């Protein structure tokens, strides 16, 4: 697998894209069961945690919550949703009002 290529305009932007792609591909190699989108959401979660408080090292629990977006969770109808997992997509039945 090759990292995505592009031609960012500025050298600082180019450096950002190189570091971002390296981080994604390193994570994919270390955790092969994660999809690219899961890795991107994990990186975003870590990045967001540092926005309000940048001075200390942040840690996360082994079973921390995962943020789902439209690529990882989709509602197919009022009766079921499709969720991406490390074992592939699963269809989950939805029950309202019981």
Buried (B, 14 or more C-beta within 10 A) or exposed (E): EEEEEEEEEEEEEEEEBEEBBEBBBEBBEEEEEBBBBBBBBBBEBEEEEEEEEEEEEEEEEEEEEEEBEEEBBEEEEEEEBEEBEEEEEEEEEEEEEE
